[in-house]
Amino acid sequence: MATLENTASGPLLTADGTPLKVSLARSLRRSKLRGALLVLPALLFLIIIFVVPIAQLLSRSVDDTLVNRALPRTFVAFESWDRQSLPAEAMFEAIFLDITTGEKYTIGKATTRMNYEKPGWRSLIKKSGRKFKKKIKGPPYRDAMIKIDKRWGDVTFWQTLGAMKDPQTLGYFLNAVDRQYDANKHVIMKEKERRVYVMLWWRTFLLSLIVTVGCLAMAYPVAHLLATLPLRYSNLLMICVLMPFWTSLLVRIVAWMVMLQNNGVINSTLVWSGILDDENRLPMMYNFTGTVIVMIQILLPFMILPIYSVMKTIPPSYMRAAQNLGAPPSLAFLKVYFPQTLPGVGAGVILVFIVAIGYYITPELVGGKDGQLIGNMIAYHMQKSLNWGLAAAMGTLLLAAILLLYWVYDRIVGIDNMRMN
């Protein structure tokens, strides 16, 4: 019996004599190719804007080739050093030759990296580079170099080279959690006065959690009002929710600075009403409290809108049916209404938490000393200290934390249950 591709006399052919099966396959390939070409611009945009920067971030966080390129002879001699006593003459000669014969640009970049490991390296090599060629004509190098600068006789300077001898390193990641390598590449804690990053990590996660809970507590009843009020009132309320998106973020933050400062609107009103004495004004600016207040206001719409989008799809008849069956309003809400809003709650929670964990503009302006987060430290190392390796490591850890949160959320709630219409 004949099929689509075959007849009794042979395979079906098109008008030009091509087998129908081949012609259909060719047409299907052309259709897929046209579809792929339509997606190609968006795919290239995603790769260039998202994938490439993340790849560079990951590579920069482990790259440590600057010092290796600048001091090749020194690291060859370093392998034969016991890392305890002052190096022998051969190692002094090696670093002397590296400094005097190396490219100034490469040496300068390397000293910046070395200064991150131990402050003083940059000034030591810069000062020595000017004097070596004038005052040292040949061996012995050790005594002559120590005479030029006593820091050449400090073993701790030489020991820090051990943390920079490998082209790839995890040192930046260790630094981001207040650890470091010793001379033997063992992981040790930093000195107590230099441990700042772990505290910032905890503060960042704590603030993000507080902001998320605060946004949820305020957004849920607002979203419920939006979903249940008559249209003319809900539209007016929706305009109020969307109004922050029409105002510059900087303007909103400055407005909060006027509101929260010691002589601001809130404190002055409380003093005027007699609730507070003039000497007991509330400290709400340039601290953790101010950061929480401002971030909750800024991120509140990101919690309201996903919850509202889910509540709007829940028929009111469900609650009426539960109450008609004898359930009190509170039980009907907990058993019938609230579980149906969880997809919107989950979407709002994960959105607000992820945005809050990487925030740095608001803490920078209103946080002061106690309101700084890890995002502010990343910006500092990118823009001021220029320690891009440490900034990249912190950014990578932050990305890993967000991905971990996303995985935990998927395991507990399920990404398929998240709705953000």
N, C-alpha and C positions, 0 to 999 in steps of 0.2 A: 504494500500500500504506500502511496506517495506521501512524503513528509514535506515540511516547509522548504527544506534545502534540496530534496531529491525528488525526482519523478522516475517513472519507469525507463525513460530514455536517457537519464543522467541528471546532474545537479541543475538546480534553477539558476538562470543567468539573468543579469541585468541587460539593459538595451545595448550597452557597449561590449557585451560578451563576458563581463567579469562575473565570477560566481557570486551569488547573492550573499552567501555567508561572509565572504571576504569583503564585499562592499559594505555590509552592515558593520563589520568590525572596524573598517577604515573610517566610516562615518562616526562611529562611537568614539574612536581615538581623537578625531578632529574636535568633537564636541567637548571631550574632557580637556583637550589642550586649550580650547577657547576659554573654558571655565578657569583653568589654571592661570592663564594670562590675565584674566580679570582680577584674580586674587593676588597676583604677583606684586603689584605696587604696595598693597597693604602688608604683604609678607616682608618685602624689602624694608619698608618703614619700620616694622616691628624688630627686624634683625638689627638695623642700624641704630635705632633709638633705645632698644631694650637689651637685646642679647649681647651686642658688642660692648656696651659700657659695663655690663655685669661681668663679662669675661675679662675685661681690663681690670676691673675691681679685684677679681679673684687673683689674677696674675700679679698685680702690684702688691697685694697683701703678703705674698711670699717671696717676692724678688729682693735679693740682697747682693747684687753684683757690683754696686758702685765701688765699694772698698776693695773688692777683689781685683777690679780692673786698675785701680789706682796704686795698689801696693802688692804687686805679684811676688816680688822677691821677699818681702816681709813675711808673707804667709807660707812660703817655702821654708824659711828659717824657723817659723813658728812651730812647725811640726816636730822639731827636735828640741824644743824648749820644755822644761819641766813644769812651767806655769806657776811656780812658787817663788823661786829666787829671781833676782834681777837677770835679764837676758844676757847672753854672752856677747862678745864683740861682733860675731857674725850677724846677729840679728840687728844690732845697731847699724852696722854697715849696710845691711839690706834696706832698712827704712830710710837711711841717709840717701842712698842711690835712688830709691823710689821717689823721694821728695824732690831731689835736685834734678832728676832727669825726666820726671813725668810731666804730662801736660797740665798747665795751671788750671784749666777749666775742670778737668777730671779730678785733680787733687781737691779743688774747692768743693765740688759736689760731694766727694767722699768725706771730707771733714765735716760737712753738715750732717751726714748720716752718722759719723763717729760721735759727734756732739750729742746726738740723741741718746746714745748708749752711755756716755759719760761726759757731762759738761766739762769743758776745758780743752778738749781735743782740737777744736777749731782754732782757738787762739794759740795753742801750743805749736801746731804745724804752721800756722800763718807767720808767727814770730820767728820760728826756726828756719822757715824757708827763706826769709830775708837775710839771715845771718850765716847759714851754712856755707854758702859759696865764698863769703868774705873771710870767715874765721877758721874754716876747716879745709885744709889743703890735702889731707890724707890721713891714714890711720895713725894712732888709735882713735876710733870714733866715739867710743862710749864715754870716756872722761871729757872729751871736748863737747859732746852734746849735753851732758849733764851740767857742764860749766855754763853753757849758753842758757839753759833753763833747767832748774832743779826737778821739774816734773818728769823729765826723762828718766830720773832715778826712782820714780814712784811705780812700784810693781802693779798697783791697781790699774794704772793706765794701760799697761801691756796686757793685763789679764782680760780687759774688755775686748781685745781683738779676737779672743776665742769665740765670742758671740757673733762675730761678723765674718768668720772665715769661710762659711759655706755660701755658694751662690743662691741657694734657696733656703729659707729659714721660716720657722714658726715663731720667731722672736716677736714679731709685731702682734701676733695673737696673744702670746704670753703677756706682753706689755699691756694689752687691752684688758687683762684680768689681774693686773698687779703682780705678775710673775716675770722672771727673767732667767736667762742662762748665766751660769757662772763660767769660769775659765775652762772648765772641763765639760761644758755643754750639759750640765745637770740643771734641772729646773729648780729654782729657789724663789722664795718670796722676796719682794722688794723691801727696802727699808720702810719702817712704819710711816715716816713722814712723807713718803712718796706713793703711798697707797691711796689712790683717789678714784680709780675707775670702777672697782667693784661696788663702792658706795653709790656711784652714779648709775650703774646698772640697776641696782635695787630700787633706787629712787625713781628711775624711769618706769620700771614695771609697776611700782606702787602707785605712782601718779596716774598712769594709764588705766589701771584698775579702778581707782577712785573716780576718775573722769567718766569711765564707761558706766559704772554703777550709778553715778549722779545723773548722767544723761538718760539712762534707762528709767530711773525713778521719775524724772520730769517728763520724758517723752511719751511714756505709755498712756497716762491720762489725757495728754494733749491729743495724741493720735486717736484715742477713743472718742473724744469730743468731735474731732474732724470727721470721723466716720459715721457718727450718729446724729449730729446736728442737722437741722434743715439746710438746704443748699445755700440760701442767701447768707446764713451765718457761717457756715463752714467755709465758703469762699472767702469771706472777710478774714477768718482765722488763718486760712491757708496763705493769704497775702502777708500776714504778720510772720508766718513761719518762713516764707521765702524772702522776706525783706532783707535779711542779712546777706544773701547772695548778691543783692543789688548794691551793696555798700562795700567799699574797699576794706580789706582786712586791717590795714594799718589804721584807718580811721576808726574802726571799731575798737582796736586795742588802745588807741590814744583816748577814746571816750571812756574806756574802763579805767585808764590811768587817772583821769580827772575824777572819776567816781570814787576810786578806792584809796587815794592817797590820804595822809593824815589830816590834811585840811580840805579834803574833797567833799563831795556832795553827801555821801553816806555818813561819814563821821560828823560832819557839821550838822546834819539833820538829827542824828542821835543826840548830840550835845544840846542842840536847840530844844529838843523835846524833853530833855531832862533825864533820858535813859542812861547817858554816860556823862561823867565829869570831863571837863576840858583836859585834865591831866591823864585821863585813862582812855584816850582814843584807841580804837582797834587798829593794830598793825596789819593791814591788808594789802600792802604794796611792797614789791621787791622781796617777796618771800614765797614759800611753798603754797600758802593759802591763796595768795593773789593769782598764782599760776593756775591753780585748780578752778577758781571761780571763772576766770577769763576763758580757759579752755572748754569748760562745760558750756558756756554760752556760745562759743564759736562752733563747737561740734554737735550741738543739740539738734539742728536740722537733719544731720546725717543719721540720727537715731529715729527721729519722728517719721520721716518719709517712708523708710522700708516697713515700719510697723503699720503705718496708715494704709499703705498699699495692700497689705494682707487683710487688715480689719475691714476694709471696704468691700471685700469679696465674701465676708461671712454674713449669711442671711440672718436678719433679726429674729426670724421665726424659730431658730434653734433655741435661743434663750427662752422664748415664750413657751415652747414645747416642754423644755426642762422644768419650768416653773409650774406648768399645768399638770405635770406628772408628780408634783409634790416637793420638788427641790426648792429650798430657800434661795434667794437671789445670790448670796455669797457662794453657796455650793454649786449652783448652776454656772456661775462665772468660772470657778476653779475647775470644774469637771468638763464643761462644754465649750465655753468661750476661750478661755486662756490657752488650752492646748492647741487650738486652731491658729492662734497668733504666734506660736513659737517660731515658725519659719521667718517671719518678719523680725521678731526679736533677735533671732540668731544672726540675721543679715545685718541688723543695726549694730549689734554688739561687736561682731568681728570687724565691721567697717570702722567704727569709732575707735576701737582698741588699736587697730593697725595704724590709723592716722595719728593717734595720740602718741604712740610709742616712738614715732620718728619725728615728732614736732620739735621745732627749735626756734621759730620766729617769736611766738608768744613767750616762752621762757626767757629768751634773750632780752625782751623788752620789759617784762614785768616780774621776772623770776628773781632777779638779784642773785645773791650768793647762794641762797638756800633753794632756789627754784630752777637751777641749771640742770639740764638733762644730758643724756649721752649724745643726743643730736647736736647740742651746742658744742660739745667737745669735738665731734666729727667736723663741724664747720670751722672750729678754731684751727684744727690741724690742717685742714684744706686751704684756709685763707691766710692764716697768720704764721703759724710755726712751720708750715710747708712740709710737715711730716706726713706725706701722702701714703706711705706704707702703713703707718698706724691708723690713719683715717680709713684706709681701705679695709684693714683688718676689722675695725669697729663696725664699718658698714656691712661687712660680710657676716659678722656675728649677729648683727641686727636683722639681716635678711634671713639667717638661719633660724633665729627666734620666731620670726613671723611665719616661716614655713612650718616650724614645729607647732605653732599655735593652730595653723590651718589644718595640719594633720590631726591634732587632738580634737579639734572641732568636728572634723569629718568622722572620726571614730565615735564620738559621743552623740552628736546631733545628726550628722550626715549632710554633706554638701548638697545632695539631691533635694533635701528638705528646705534649703534656704531659698527664700523668694525675695526679690527686690524689683518689683514691677515699676 
